[in-house]
Structures are given as C-alpha cells and as structure tokens.
Amino acid sequence: MVGAAARAVNAQAQAKLERRDASEAKLLSDAFSTNTPTPGHPRLRLCENDGGDTFKNRHDGAGNFARGVYAAIRNPIAHEEDQELEENEALEQLAAFSILARWVDSAAVVNTS
C-alpha cells in the first residue's frame, strides 16, 4: 500500500509537470527548486516569491521532504520485499506521502516565460 502511494505521487507529479524524463526524488527536487524554470524543467510553486524567506523555506523544505520520503520510505519498501510493516508504521508512511501529494496538487506549475 505504501509503495502504491509512492508510485501514485510520482505519477501525479509527472502528469502535472508533463515530464517523463525524471521521477520520484529527482523530479520533485527539481520541481520544487527555487531556481527559475528552464525549458523542460517547469517548477512547482507553493506560494509567490515575494523575496522573503518563506518562499525559499517552503520550496527547499518540500524538495528535501520529497527526497527524504523516497529515500527513507519508498526505496527500502521497493528493495526489501519480505519486510512487513506494522499497521501504525504503514499509516504514518502513508500520511507522509499524503502530505507530498497535497503539495504537488496545490502547487502552481510555472514554465519559462
């Protein structure tokens, strides 16, 4: 179930960004980057860039969170098939992917001008 949630968030991000050249942590790290968009690399924006710390913090945090959930949750699940999660741990991990899915869903896509 947690692996399916990880795949669903990845598919959601790929579709929203219209990108199939990257996936999971790499895709979302690039998408939440505070760098300006470049051709083929649109950005996800959780808020407007008003020059304050909030813009940078939210996007750096979202990119780091995405890298973290794919590295620490999704990768072990994908490579350790015989490991069964306790129900409470699975629910916690699903909640982490739910947060990431909400950010992807609510973010605006910004392309090159």
C-alpha positions in Angstrom: 0.0 0.0 0.0 2.8 2.5 0.8 4.6 1.6 -2.4 1.5 2.2 -4.3 1.1 5.6 -2.7 4.7 6.5 -3.7 4.1 5.5 -7.3 0.8 7.5 -7.3 2.6 10.7 -6.1 5.3 10.2 -8.8 2.6 9.7 -11.5 0.7 12.8 -10.2 3.9 14.9 -10.4 4.9 13.6 -13.8 1.5 14.3 -15.3 1.2 17.8 -13.7 4.7 18.7 -14.9 4.4 16.9 -18.2 7.7 15.3 -17.6 8.7 11.6 -18.1 12.4 12.1 -18.1 12.8 12.1 -14.3 10.9 10.5 -11.5 10.4 10.5 -7.7 13.0 12.3 -5.7 14.9 13.7 -8.7 11.8 15.0 -10.3 10.3 16.6 -7.2 13.6 18.1 -6.1 13.9 19.8 -9.4 10.3 20.8 -9.5 10.4 22.5 -6.0 13.8 24.1 -6.8 13.8 27.9 -6.2 15.7 28.3 -9.4 13.8 29.9 -12.3 12.2 27.4 -14.7 14.1 26.4 -17.8 12.9 24.7 -20.9 11.8 21.1 -20.0 12.2 22.0 -16.2 9.0 23.6 -15.0 8.7 24.4 -11.3 6.0 23.8 -8.7 5.2 26.9 -6.7 3.5 26.6 -3.3 3.5 30.4 -2.9 4.5 33.6 -4.7 8.1 34.7 -4.5 7.9 37.9 -2.5 11.7 37.9 -1.9 11.2 36.8 1.7 12.4 33.7 3.5 9.1 31.9 3.4 9.3 31.2 -0.4 12.7 29.7 -0.1 12.0 27.8 3.1 8.7 26.3 1.8 10.3 25.1 -1.5 13.6 23.9 0.0 11.6 22.1 2.6 9.3 20.5 0.1 12.2 19.3 -2.1 14.1 18.0 0.9 10.9 16.2 2.2 10.4 14.6 -1.2 13.9 13.4 -1.3 13.5 12.1 2.2 10.3 10.1 1.7 11.6 8.5 -1.4 15.0 7.6 0.0 13.9 6.6 3.5 10.4 5.1 2.9 9.9 4.1 -0.8 13.4 2.7 -1.5 13.5 0.3 1.4 10.0 -0.9 0.6 11.0 -1.5 -3.1 14.1 -3.4 -2.2 13.1 -5.3 0.9 10.1 -7.3 -0.2 10.0 -9.7 2.7 9.7 -6.9 5.3 6.1 -6.4 6.6 5.2 -3.1 8.2 3.2 -2.8 11.4 -0.1 -1.1 10.7 0.7 2.1 12.6 4.0 2.5 10.8 2.3 2.0 7.4 -0.3 4.6 8.3 2.5 7.1 9.3 4.3 6.5 6.0 1.0 6.9 4.0 0.5 10.2 5.8 3.9 11.4 4.7 3.1 10.6 1.0 -0.3 12.3 1.5 1.4 15.5 2.6 3.6 15.4 -0.5 0.6 14.6 -2.8 -1.2 17.6 -1.3 1.7 19.9 -2.0 2.0 18.6 -5.6 -1.7 19.0 -6.1 -2.0 22.5 -4.7 1.2 23.9 -6.3 1.1 26.1 -9.4 3.1 25.0 -12.4 5.5 27.7 -13.6 7.1 27.4 -17.0 9.7 29.5 -18.8 8.3 32.9 -19.8 
